[in-house]
């Protein structure tokens, strides 16, 4: 009987079996035009009344809900529709019968009888709501409808035909999406809505508890689906958080009616439809390749966050684009900018720290000038009176008295060098000498607590300085380009041509700090001659007040990235960022996607040597470094 009825109704429009609070029947005219022309499987993990599913009648579908009673009903209509109809035809619409049936435990009934009970209660209760109390008992009151259609045989048979083509799951949405969603699938998401003031009645009737943090997690999953190549359509209330979470995508506002509100003034509402197309496949692949020998001439450094171990991967990505000018926006140790110079690119190197700008001046902007050893040796001899600033300010903190005196001699003589490149080479060498003579190369502690007797610590400061001069001289070469070193705020950098911009900012992480100045304040002071800084005399290390940076907070970092990506929207973007930093991977992709049509995420295994993570028992210093590529 069922098969004959299905054949008769196969060409008819299929409508939902249930009335459902928040159902999408009234929005179908807005939703259906957004459905992709072709797709793999249809997946709907918040099924509810299933208006979209029944309207599309997909040939291959996975439908799911976390409500076991609801899923039982769909499975029974799919597989045993005649039994469900037989049970439904026994019901009558009276208040006494309604409450008698409502008092039953659906789990104790035969599966088909339980399905019929679900349909009967839905058709005769107030507004077709589904609501249970803390015990899990259905508690919506009788609806007082004169002649509800309890058993719609045609609708049940046609629904059964469509349901037979679907895999019906009782499962959490997360498990469904993570396990089943594949490239090319179409996913429709109708989660419990975010509450807004005019929905105060509505939010009592949502399918399950779903809070703001749940919507944030759902957005992360949706970004992964986007990356995976799925086409996603999401409905929700017109809530600010929805606009924030899905800013990179198309958000359409739709005026709707709320049939479940007790107040007429609350029955008008605004829903949104978010359309998330599949991410276009990127041709960017990580294929590390040998670098020019010149790159190895750059003096090795233990500078915090240095990308010396990632150069091959960075060039592997960059080399897939055509560009003449590379901007190294947060130069740090300078090694990435130097690598670009070695590849024949015109390099603009920038950093807010003077010591980093000094490195770039000596070895990136400088194409030919060297500081002879004879000139370097003369710098070790007092030629003019020093102000003894280091000897007096930092006595007993980092170096011996004679070493402090030599630092004062060197800094005084270096300041008198007229040639800007020779001056940069000399200051770079002094900074390198000071860090090499310092256990761990940082200035967050005093004394020699971490002196492990290594060779660098046994050499004199003068030896270290002269060796550094030789090393820096060897790094000087002419790549035929007019390169430039700049000391300034990345947000204020003005560049006429920026074909490719490499961005490696201080990483914001709740697990460790990103204060470069705190670690290197002494050598940064050397580079600045302590001009424009405020030494905090009350501190044991005599550090100076850190420069303000937007990357010191979660919200500040996200906003700073947004401004940078907007500023360089016409450039190829390569961004280094860590998996344990914020914004998250999904967050970064969302921000870059606002300004770039294509975004690729390339993970690289990496281990950090600095920061609080080094001692962490959770091994959080072993992380993935992400290369985000926007083009």
KAVEN-V160308 format. One record per backbone hydrogen bond with DSSP energy under -0.5 kcal/mol. CO is the residue of the C=O (numbers start at 1). NH is the residue of the N-H. If there is no record, write none. Layout:
co	nh
CO	NH
CO	NH
This chain:
co	nh
1	5
2	6
3	7
4	8
5	9
6	10
7	10
9	12
20	23
24	27
24	28
25	28
27	30
27	31
28	32
31	34
32	35
41	43
41	186
42	62
43	188
44	64
47	50
50	54
51	55
52	56
53	57
53	58
60	42
61	167
62	44
63	169
64	47
65	171
66	68
67	71
68	72
69	73
70	74
71	75
72	76
73	77
74	78
75	79
76	80
80	84
81	85
82	86
83	87
84	88
85	89
87	90
88	91
92	94
94	98
95	99
96	100
97	101
98	102
99	103
101	104
104	106
105	108
106	109
110	114
111	115
112	116
113	117
114	118
115	119
116	120
117	121
118	122
119	123
120	124
121	125
124	143
125	128
126	129
128	21
129	131
131	139
133	136
137	133
141	126
148	150
150	152
151	153
152	156
153	157
154	158
155	159
156	160
157	161
158	162
159	163
160	164
162	165
163	166
165	61
166	168
167	63
167	169
169	65
169	171
172	176
173	177
174	178
175	179
176	180
176	181
177	181
182	185
184	40
185	187
185	231
186	43
187	189
187	233
188	190
189	235
196	199
197	200
199	203
201	204
202	205
203	206
211	214
211	215
212	216
213	217
214	218
215	219
216	220
217	221
218	222
219	223
220	224
221	225
222	226
223	227
224	228
225	229
225	230
226	229
226	279
229	184
230	232
231	187
232	276
233	189
234	274
236	272
237	239
239	242
239	243
240	244
241	245
242	246
244	247
246	249
250	252
250	275
252	273
254	271
256	269
257	259
258	261
263	266
264	267
267	258
269	256
270	238
271	254
272	236
272	274
273	252
273	275
274	234
274	276
275	250
275	277
276	232
285	287
292	295
293	296
294	297
295	298
303	306
307	310
308	311
310	314
311	315
312	316
313	317
314	318
315	319
317	320
318	321
321	323
324	346
325	500
326	328
326	348
327	329
327	502
328	350
331	334
334	338
335	339
336	340
337	341
338	342
339	343
340	345
341	344
345	347
346	326
347	349
347	484
348	328
349	486
350	331
351	488
353	357
354	358
355	359
356	360
357	361
358	362
359	363
360	364
360	365
360	366
361	366
366	477
370	372
372	376
373	377
374	378
375	379
376	380
377	380
378	381
388	392
389	393
390	394
394	397
394	398
397	447
399	396
400	404
401	405
402	406
403	407
404	408
405	409
406	410
407	411
408	412
409	413
410	414
411	415
412	416
413	416
414	417
419	423
420	424
421	425
422	426
423	427
424	428
425	429
426	430
427	431
428	432
429	433
430	434
431	435
432	436
433	437
435	438
437	439
438	441
439	442
446	449
448	451
450	452
454	457
454	458
455	458
455	459
460	464
461	465
462	466
463	467
464	468
465	469
466	470
467	471
468	472
469	473
470	474
471	475
472	475
472	476
473	476
477	479
481	483
484	349
486	351
486	488
489	492
489	493
490	493
493	495
499	572
500	327
500	502
501	503
501	574
502	329
502	504
503	576
507	509
508	582
509	512
512	509
514	516
515	519
516	520
517	521
519	443
520	524
521	525
522	526
523	527
524	528
525	529
525	530
526	529
528	531
530	533
533	535
534	545
535	537
536	539
539	542
543	536
549	552
550	553
553	557
554	558
555	559
556	560
557	561
558	562
559	563
560	564
561	565
562	566
563	567
564	568
566	569
568	571
572	501
573	630
574	503
575	628
577	626
578	581
582	508
584	588
585	589
586	590
587	591
588	592
589	593
590	594
591	594
592	595
592	596
598	631
600	602
600	629
601	603
602	627
604	625
606	623
611	614
612	615
613	616
613	621
616	619
619	622
621	608
621	623
623	606
623	625
624	579
624	626
625	604
626	577
626	628
627	602
628	575
628	630
629	600
630	573
